[in-house]
Every structure is written in structure tokens, then in C-alpha cells.
Amino acid sequence: MNLHDSERVSGLLGLCGCIEVASPDEADIVVFMTCCVREKADTHLYGQVSAMVSAPEPPSGRRIVCVGGCIAQRDGARIREHMRNVDVVFGTRALASLPELIADALEGGSKEVVADVSEDDPGFSTDLPSRREDAWHAWVPIMTGCNNFCSYCIVPYVRGRERSRRLEDVVAEVDRLRADGVREVCLLGQNVNSYGRNVYGHPRFAELLRAVGETGIERIRFTSSHPKDLSDETIAAMAETEAVMPQLHLAVQSGSTRVLKAMNRRYTREDFLSLASRIKHAMPGIALSTDIIVGFPGETEEDFEDTLSLVREVGFSSAFTFIYSKRSGTPAAKVDDPTPREVIQERFDRLAELVATLAHDANQEELGRTVEVLVEGPSKRDDDILVGHSRKNKTVHFPLPEGASAEGLVGKLVDVRVDEARTWYLRGPLVGDAR
């Protein structure tokens, strides 16, 4: 969602005549888009904004520093107390106001702070212009906000309650993107499985998947998917809609029913295992990924062992693992936990090792197979190696064919024969022609 909001900010400023530059040091206007799910983001923000104080003076002689997104929504004008060089603060629902806020800051001088963290509802940011990072990929928000209030999560407090776009508007946007050359869309929402509930009285995500597939878009992904709301109807739509990729990110967070209850996740360990089984039955070979929190307040060794056993049983192809980060304002932040940090770290390391082993094992199943890859560009380390993602969202590397142009392959679909399967990527030669 933050990436999508950033593209909207770029589009808005471009419409005002701004030109994007390669480095913040060269910029007259610097916009930091923020997330507050974990404490690490706060630390990065303070460090990077503070670095602007000693950055070279821009060509105009005046640099406007803006902070937007979830940290801005949470902290508002208090950001100025810690970062005096910030000129503009704008919340998650105030993207459209940014050009006006910047103009006001320029008129007001360097000592002024302009803040807009209003709870007013100006509409979806998708109504704003966008400058996509990639011509072949697009983020498509289908809803904002969250009604779940997991006890550790700050999102409902900074993004608000669930609000869904109308189905026909989402489909029309995907159709326009397809006509514009986009080959892959990712449908965005804090909980896509409850899409449509506030508009239609019941979820219509399964119907939306089928309708988006009928536009002719070649690849459909979506995130995030809450297990408690993933219906059999949606599973069937995934299996029956060819454009939906055989990959699903399904955040379990813990394998312990006791911890899940404390997290207010509203499903049990057994519920999740049953759901994973139904998904695999409907879509054999699907790649399942997940999020897992280690060190949630009160987690015992037995709880953690339940998480390890669930991860083994499901056989996730990858997982994002996190040490619990206390977020002020959430119920979990009020719970003291006597567990030593070194114990939590040791558990995290054990989980990371297991996740890596499972990822390696899952990739071995691709050896000798030919996988379809959407090419994204050259590797950061070697311009002669191209990188893309398979239908299962696995990173794939392949050498640039002799005489071929890397630029000419970006955004194309190619087939790669996998002859090397490492823990975090696949590798092999391109076979056949790009399309």
C-alpha cells in the first residue's frame, strides 16, 4: 500500500511540473512515505530525515521535507518536535492535499510546519494521478483500512476501518491498465478477503477475482489475505481463474492457538491447518508464504514449538519472520513480557533456519522444470544476468542470451529451464522466444 501511495505522490508532483531526480541530495522537494507496523521504520525515518540537514543545498536554495503515510497519520505535528527540518506532515488520507501543502510551506518560510492528518474521507488515492515504477506491473487498491484489530497491530488506527471500492470501478481500472500494457496486477487491501462487505453487505472477493480475470490481464496477485475470512468460494475462484497465480501469502503469525487468541486473530491452529489443506487440494503445487511473529508477549517455549511444527506441516515455500515490535496504542503494548531478549532471539534464529530449509526444499521441486518468468530487469550485481519472478513468485535468474537486449526483454514473459535451485532463487537458461 505504501508503494502504491508513493506512486500517487510521484504522479501528483509530476502533474505540478516536478521532475524526479536520482538522489535526495539533488532534490528541492523530498517526500518520505512511512510505515509504522514495526519500530524499525521509525528509526529509519528519523535517521534519513536528520541526514537532510547536512545534505548539500539544492539548486533552488530551499529544500522542502515532507513526511507522509502511517507515521504521519499516527504522530501528526508531533513529528516536528523530533525533526525540526520537516516542513509538511500529511496523513494517509491526505495525499491529494500534498501540492497545496508544499505551496503553503514555500510561502510560509522555513520556520513553518504544515500538517494535514485529517480523518476526513477525500476518496480513494487511486482517483489521483500515478507514475508507475514499472510499465508492466501495477498496484490496484481494492479497499483500505481494517476491521480486525489484532492486538499487536497499529494499522486500523492509522488506516481506519474497511472501505471497499465498487467492483465495477476496480474492473474498469484493471481493464485500462491492461490496455496500457500492464501484464501483472496486484490487488491491494489490508484484508482482501473481506472486500465488499461495507459496500454490498457481504464479501465479494471471489466475484472480483473472476471479473478481473475476465479482463484478459495475464497475471493476478493479491495481498493481504486474512485466514479467518478466506472462504471456499474464494479458493474455488483462485483455482478456476487462470490469471490468478498459483501463489498465496497467508499470514499465520503463530502456530499456537493460545497465542493466536491473545493476538485476537480469531482462528485456531486447527482452523489454519484445515484451510491450508483445502487450498492445496484445490490448487496442487501452490506456493504458500506467510508472516510469523516471534516473541509475542507471553509466548512460551511450548507455544513456539507449536509454531515450528505448524510451519513444517504446512510446508511454506517462504516466510517473513519478525521479532515482536511493541506499538504504542495497541492492546498488546500494555502486556509486560519477562522473556529474556536472548531467548527470543534464539527462537527467531531457529525459525529462520527452518524457513530457509523449507524454502530450499520447495525450490528443489522446480529442478528440471520450465517455468514462466515475467522479466523485471538486470541483476543488481551483473548486467548480463536478468531477473524476474515465476508464476509461484519465485525469484528466477537467467543469462542474457547472446545478441539479445536486456531492455528489450524487460516486461516480457519468457520460459526458463531450471538447472540450479538455491534457497532463495532459481537459475537456468532461457528457452524459446519472449512474448
Residue pairs with C-beta under 8 A, 6 or more apart in sequence:
1 139
1 141
1 144
1 159
1 188
1 190
2 33
2 34
2 35
2 69
2 70
3 133
3 139
4 125
4 126
4 130
4 139
4 141
4 188
5 33
5 68
5 69
5 92
5 95
5 125
6 31
6 33
7 130
7 131
7 132
7 133
7 139
8 95
8 125
8 126
8 128
8 129
8 130
9 31
9 33
9 68
9 95
9 98
10 20
10 130
10 131
11 128
11 129
11 130
11 131
12 95
12 96
12 98
12 99
12 128
12 129
13 29
13 31
13 98
13 99
14 20
14 129
14 131
15 99
15 129
16 99
18 29
20 131
21 27
24 30
24 48
24 52
24 55
25 55
25 56
26 58
26 59
27 58
27 63
28 58
28 59
28 60
28 62
28 63
28 64
29 63
29 64
29 66
29 102
30 52
30 63
30 64
30 65
30 66
31 66
31 67
31 68
31 98
32 45
32 48
32 49
32 65
32 66
32 67
32 68
32 69
33 68
33 69
34 41
34 45
34 67
34 68
34 69
34 70
34 71
34 72
35 41
35 69
35 70
35 71
36 42
36 69
36 70
36 71
36 74
36 154
36 158
36 327
37 70
37 153
37 154
37 155
37 325
37 327
38 322
38 325
39 325
39 326
39 327
40 325
41 71
42 71
45 67
45 71
46 82
46 83
49 65
49 67
49 83
49 85
49 86
50 83
50 85
52 63
52 65
52 85
53 85
55 63
57 63
62 106
62 110
64 87
64 88
64 102
64 105
64 106
65 83
65 85
65 86
65 87
65 88
66 86
66 87
66 88
66 89
66 90
66 98
66 101
66 102
67 79
67 83
67 86
67 88
67 89
67 90
68 89
68 90
68 91
68 92
68 94
68 95
68 98
69 92
70 92
70 154
70 155
70 158
70 159
71 79
72 79
72 89
72 90
72 91
72 92
72 117
73 91
73 92
73 93
73 117
73 158
73 159
74 154
74 157
74 158
74 329
75 89
76 89
76 91
76 115
76 117
77 89
77 113
77 115
77 117
79 86
79 89
80 86
80 89
80 113
80 115
86 113
87 102
87 105
87 110
87 112
87 113
87 114
88 98
88 101
88 102
88 105
88 113
88 114
88 115
89 113
89 114
89 115
89 116
89 117
90 97
90 98
90 101
90 115
90 116
90 117
91 116
91 117
91 118
91 158
92 144
92 158
92 159
92 160
93 118
93 119
93 120
93 121
93 122
93 160
94 101
94 116
94 117
94 118
94 122
95 125
95 128
96 122
96 123
96 125
96 128
97 116
97 122
101 114
101 116
104 112
104 114
105 112
105 113
105 114
108 114
119 160
121 163
124 141
124 144
124 163
124 165
125 141
126 140
126 141
126 165
126 173
132 138
134 376
134 411
135 180
135 181
135 182
135 411
136 181
136 182
136 183
136 184
136 374
136 410
136 411
137 182
137 183
137 184
137 185
137 186
137 374
138 177
138 182
138 184
138 185
138 186
139 185
139 186
139 188
140 170
140 173
140 174
140 177
140 185
140 186
140 187
140 188
141 165
141 187
141 188
141 189
142 164
142 165
142 170
142 187
142 188
142 189
142 192
142 195
142 208
143 162
143 163
143 164
143 165
143 188
143 189
143 190
143 191
143 192
143 194
143 195
143 196
144 159
144 160
144 162
144 163
144 189
144 190
145 156
145 159
145 160
145 161
145 162
145 163
145 190
146 153
146 155
146 156
146 159
146 161
146 162
146 190
146 191
147 156
147 161
147 162
147 191
147 194
148 156
148 191
148 226
148 228
148 264
148 266
149 156
149 264
150 253
150 263
150 264
150 265
151 262
151 263
151 264
151 330
151 331
151 332
152 263
152 293
152 296
152 324
152 327
152 330
152 332
153 327
153 330
154 327
154 329
154 330
155 190
156 190
157 329
157 330
159 190
161 198
162 190
162 191
162 194
162 197
162 198
163 198
164 189
164 195
164 196
164 197
164 198
164 199
164 200
165 199
166 199
167 196
167 204
167 207
167 208
167 211
170 187
170 208
170 212
171 208
171 211
171 212
171 215
174 185
174 212
174 215
174 217
175 215
177 185
177 217
178 215
178 216
178 217
181 411
182 217
183 217
183 218
183 219
183 374
183 411
183 413
184 217
184 218
184 219
184 220
184 221
184 374
185 212
185 217
185 219
185 220
185 221
186 221
186 222
186 223
187 208
187 212
187 220
187 221
187 222
187 223
188 222
188 223
189 195
189 222
189 223
189 224
190 224
191 224
191 225
191 226
191 229
192 205
192 222
192 223
192 224
192 225
193 203
193 205
193 225
193 226
193 229
193 230
193 231
193 234
194 203
194 205
194 226
194 229
195 203
195 204
195 205
195 208
196 202
196 203
196 204
196 205
196 207
196 208
197 203
203 229
203 231
205 231
205 234
205 237
206 231
206 233
206 234
206 236
206 237
207 237
209 220
209 222
209 234
209 237
209 238
209 241
209 244
210 237
210 240
210 241
212 220
212 241
212 243
213 220
213 241
213 242
213 243
213 244
217 243
218 243
218 413
219 243
219 245
219 374
219 391
220 241
220 243
220 244
220 245
221 244
221 245
221 247
221 393
223 249
224 249
224 251
225 248
225 249
225 250
225 251
226 251
227 250
227 251
227 252
227 265
227 267
227 271
227 272
227 275
228 265
228 266
228 267
228 271
230 250
230 275
230 279
232 278
235 278
235 279
235 282
235 283
236 282
237 244
238 244
238 248
238 282
238 283
239 282
239 283
245 391
245 392
245 393
246 283
246 285
246 286
246 287
246 391
246 392
247 286
247 287
247 288
247 289
247 391
247 392
247 393
248 279
248 286
248 287
248 288
248 289
249 288
249 289
249 290
249 291
250 275
250 276
250 279
250 288
250 289
250 290
251 290
251 291
252 272
252 290
252 291
252 292
252 310
252 314
253 260
253 263
253 265
253 291
253 292
253 293
253 296
254 260
254 263
254 265
254 292
254 293
254 296
254 299
254 303
254 306
254 307
255 269
255 272
255 303
255 306
255 307
255 308
255 309
255 310
255 311
256 269
256 299
256 302
256 303
256 304
256 306
256 307
257 268
257 269
257 270
257 306
258 303
259 296
259 298
259 299
259 303
259 306
260 267
260 268
260 269
262 296
262 297
262 298
262 332
263 293
263 296
263 332
264 331
267 275
269 306
269 310
272 310
272 314
273 310
273 313
273 314
276 288
276 314
279 286
279 288
280 286
280 288
285 392
286 392
287 317
287 318
287 362
287 392
287 393
287 394
288 314
288 315
288 316
288 317
289 316
289 317
289 318
289 319
289 320
289 393
290 311
290 314
290 316
290 319
290 320
291 319
291 320
291 321
291 322
292 307
292 311
292 319
292 320
292 321
292 322
292 351
293 322
293 323
293 324
294 304
294 307
294 321
294 322
294 323
294 324
294 344
294 347
294 348
294 351
295 323
295 324
295 337
295 339
295 344
295 347
295 348
296 324
296 332
297 324
297 332
297 335
297 336
297 337
298 335
298 337
299 337
299 339
301 347
304 347
304 351
307 351
308 350
308 351
308 354
311 319
311 351
311 354
311 355
311 358
312 354
312 358
315 358
315 361
315 362
316 355
316 358
316 359
317 358
317 359
317 362
317 363
317 392
317 394
318 355
318 359
318 362
319 355
321 348
321 351
321 352
321 355
323 344
323 345
323 348
324 332
324 344
326 332
326 333
327 333
356 423
359 423
359 424
360 421
360 422
360 423
363 394
363 421
363 422
363 423
363 425
363 426
364 421
366 390
366 394
366 418
366 421
366 426
367 418
367 419
367 420
367 421
368 417
368 418
368 419
369 417
369 418
370 415
370 416
370 417
370 418
370 431
371 390
371 391
371 392
371 394
371 396
371 415
371 416
371 418
371 426
372 390
372 391
372 413
372 414
372 415
373 388
373 389
373 390
373 396
373 398
373 413
373 414
373 415
373 416
374 388
374 389
374 411
374 412
374 413
375 386
375 387
375 388
375 409
375 410
375 411
375 412
375 413
375 414
375 434
376 386
376 387
376 388
376 389
376 410
377 386
377 387
377 406
377 410
378 384
378 385
378 386
378 387
378 400
378 406
379 385
379 386
379 387
379 397
383 400
383 406
384 399
384 400
385 397
385 398
385 399
385 400
386 397
386 398
386 399
386 400
386 406
386 409
387 395
387 396
387 397
388 395
388 396
388 414
389 395
389 396
390 396
390 416
390 426
394 425
394 426
395 424
395 425
395 426
396 416
396 418
396 425
396 426
396 427
396 428
397 425
397 426
397 427
398 414
398 416
398 427
398 428
398 429
398 430
399 429
399 430
400 406
400 409
401 430
408 434
409 434
412 434
412 435
413 434
413 435
414 430
414 432
414 434
414 435
415 430
415 431
415 432
416 426
416 428
416 429
416 430
416 431
417 428
417 429
417 431
418 426
418 427
418 428
419 427
419 428
419 429
420 426
420 427
420 428
421 427
